Amino acid sequence: MSGEGEHEGAGADGGGGASPGPDRWRAGDEPARQDGERRPGQDSARDSDGEAEPDGGGRDRADEAERAERQGRQEERFREATRDPLADSGVPGEARAAARIQRAAQARFDIRGNSSVFDRTSFDRAHFGDVYVGARDTAAPVFGDMPEDELDRLREVYRAPAGYATLKRFLRGRRVLVLGGPPGTGRLTTGLCLLDEVTTAVRDTPSRAGEPPPEAAEADDRTGVGVLVQGRVTRLAPSDLGLLSADPDAVAGGVLDGGGLLVQLPDGTGDFTAPQELHLDALAARLAAKGSYAVLVVSPASPAGHLLTGRYGLACPPAPAGELLEWQLVRRLADCPDPDALGRGEQILKHPLFLDALGIAPEALRPSETELVAEQVARHVRGELRRDELLDACGQIARRQAREWFTGAADPLPPAPDPGRAGAQGPVDTAAPRVREAAFRIALAVLDGEAVSSVADAAELLAQQILAVRMPGRAHGRPVFAEDLEGLLTSCRAEVRSGEEESVGGVPVPVRTVAYRGAALAGSVLAEVWHRHHAARGPVARWLRELADSPRPQVWVRAAVVAGELATADLGYGFAELIRPLSAAKDARRRFFAATALAQAAGREPYRSAVRSVVADWAQAPAPALRWTAALALGSGRIVDDTRQALELLCAIGGRDEGAQALVASYGATRLVAGSRAGEAATVLREWSESGSPEQLNLAMLCAVRLFCARTDDMWQAEENDGPDAPAADTATSVAASVGRVWGPGGVRLAGRAPGQPGRAGQRALAGQDERPPVPRASVEVTDAELARRTHWPLALAVAVAVESAAEPLADLLWRSLANHLSHEAATEGLTTWLRAAEADAALPGRPARTYVFEEAAEDASDDGTDGRRGEILQALLWLLPGMTRDRRDADRLRWLLRLMTDAPEEPMTAAFARHVVAAMAAAGRGRYGRGEEQR
């Protein structure tokens, strides 16, 4: 960056690219002139008569032209300081959208090792009601008739869902009901209860004295398969499922007159051929002749799933989980001697710690899960279970669900391809539907809460990767018009919602989103796939790298956060497969992906130390792409705890190759200011603007321009307490600050004292007389809360208000950027955006003419429902501006800018607002250098 900071008027020896003396860089030594003013020495090449000197005149003119060209390049760089690192991607506002999405994605992970994310806790198997969890759900159906005492028990415990009456009417009318739903949703129980109710006539008919029980049906001589045992409610043996297609009459003949038949169709293919509607027609006719009924239970993704779209198909409505959970708890605490036991149990079900550990919305629990939860809570209320054991037992539910989803999810493999039948003539992977379902679950875990289209496209990309591994050398097409989205969402325990997406121009637009019905499911799915299925790592890693090329930040940012989190499970593998291949890529988006993943991986020790070593090495690497990635990673604030050291690394990156990467270095440094370490970072930058090297001064001025022009949501990332080695809040780590908090008018929290007179700290520090206390690092919790409600504010104003130790050094730094010869134009444009934002925020909505909050009484200024009160930005601006005004020239600059804005041909500022700003500055004692402009 040696050539980036030269002022006009530097010595002739500076024309060859050498850095000018530090004195020529000091902001304020040569303040920016207004139009028409002349700089000293501007006409030094001419004599007093205005004629050129004969000796060296041509050389001086050439040097002057070269200096003018170099100065133009430097001024252009400061104008470009407002661009984001992805400005060339063709997606306006992509960096701002990336920052917002990264905040949302990081919120889904607890980097301190929450058991719901990447926990290696093992679990073998369990049996809950009619659901066998652990290995594949291969529990065989009950053979023969259902015992009456079991039907009595179901009748007692069953809670009918909404739509149950519709199912019963449908079954009575059609005689055959295909009931659809994923395993574990209560579909079998619902089918049994339906059959129990429609066959009450058989149950209530008294047996005639001496009459023998019904005879068992004879074995079918034609097929030689199974026997069908008659009973009021009968279940068909798995070995006889083929009779549904081969001989529906034989199936109906095994059902008692007036009785019911329950059939569970398999989820996999195997040797089973799914029946068609014509077979069900024959079965229904035969059952109608006998006054009997049949319920066929089907999974939406199974080979028989097509029956759900036919005349006999209906989806099984979800069980009323909340009601069922409360009833289960009442039943288990009925014999507890403590009269307050039930009340304490109900409080536990609503407790935030319990809900967080459960990780699934209580209303989304499945019947068997409500039974488990009620049992564990009841044991805890009785004193049989400690609180940590209760929370751990509830946290197992999401992990068990993920285990069930991915155990044998795509087996069996198809036969080996025939060498003579390659390509389209080769064998078809019959497990492709289950592979796509598994891919959708993984894609949803990565993009949880994003647009349906994003998740569906990402899932298909992953499915292609997995299918290519299963059957190499074959092109696998994508089914068209064959998707059952509703069934897929039900089997994945997901739901479609209405949301917003900033895909085009950074403007939020409505979009259909999809998300798991529980925060723990996404992490459990990723943990299950990454830890227990090593063969899936390769396809998943290649898929995540492929997502880095997506033009939608909603996709690639979330993929980057997940890549960083997955890398911590096996850092050597994750770094080599997920991060290093993208860190030196030509495409800026891919490098941004790698930097985001590095920042996520550095969330806790010992991974942070490893990442810190890598980033420090990349910061000095000969490859510019690696330095670019390191600069972005350093800006996250997670990698290097010492703020000064992080800024020095960024300065070294920005100073190499004549400042080729100064812009990305300033972007990273500005992100350090946008958080709890703002006081430290702003103080270091202020020091560099006063007495630093040319490279340090250049970085400080570029950061000041970014602080002027950026919004809070462009840079801010929610922070977390990243482990025991993270500096505690209010821990002294570097330099100076004011203390105490006061509240300004309208509830704006301001620092303990107004930002001081700029231009003093550097002289004291150089003289060795700096006795100020070190700067305390602000509370992460408080800073995040304050900046979260000011995401639409100008960044520097929001930081100055949220972090008290940052106000004074920020005001000084910003003043210097306004006075600096190279940065004053871009900084002035940034100040213009502040004034525009303050005017818009102070305007009262719903008024026929533009009216401001300061023109009405405080009690008459209504709140329009936005976060914060109207006029907060204006109050913060008027509080910070005095610290950015040093002398008459600064006051004149502000008045001149207000005059330009009121005279602007498009969207002029009102004279009332301009007068209010001038009057407020005069009242603050900084506007007394003027010439009566407040009367304008």
Protein Blocks (a to p, Z undefined) as FASTA:
>chain_A
ZZmmccehiafklmnopacdfklmpghjlccddehiacehklmmpcfkopacfehklmmm
mmmmmmmmmmmmmmmmmmmmmpcfklmnopghklmmmmmmmmmmmmmpcfkopakgopab
dcfbdcehjacchiacfbccdehjddfklmmmmmmmpccdehklmmmmmmmmnopacddd
dehilmmmmmmmmmmmmmmmmmmpccdehiacdddddddfklopacddddfbdcddfklm
mmmmmmmmlmmmmpcehiacdddddfblmladcddfklmmmmmmmmmmnopacdddddfk
bmklmmmmmmkbccdddddfklmmmmmmmmmmmmpmblklmmmmmmmmmgmklmmmnopa
fklpcfklmmmmmmmmmmmmnopacfklmmmmmmmmmmmmmmmmmgoklbccdddddfkl
ghjlmccdfklmmmmmmmmmmmmmmmgoiafklmmmmmmmmmmmmmmmmmghiacdddeh
iacfklmmmmnopadddddddfbgoiacdddddddebfklmmmmmmmmmmmmmmlmmmmm
mmmmmmmmpcbfklmmmmmmmmmmmmmmommlmmmmmmmmmmmgfblklmmmmmmmmmmm
mmpcfklmmmmmmmmmmmmpfblklmmmmmmmmmnopmmmblklmmmmmmmmmmgghhll
mmmmmmmmmmmmncjklmmmmmmmmmmmmmpcfklmmmmmmmmmmmmmpcfklmmccddd
ebjklccehiafbbcddedjdddehhiacdfbdcddehklmmmmmnopacbdcdddddfk
lmmmmmmmmmmpcfklmmmmmmmklmmmmmmmmmmmmmpmklmmmmmmmmmmmmmmmmmm
mpcghiabacdfklpcfklmccehiacjehklmmmmmmmmmmmpfblmlmmmmmmmmmmm
mmpmbhpacfklmmmmmmmmmmnopammbghklmZZ
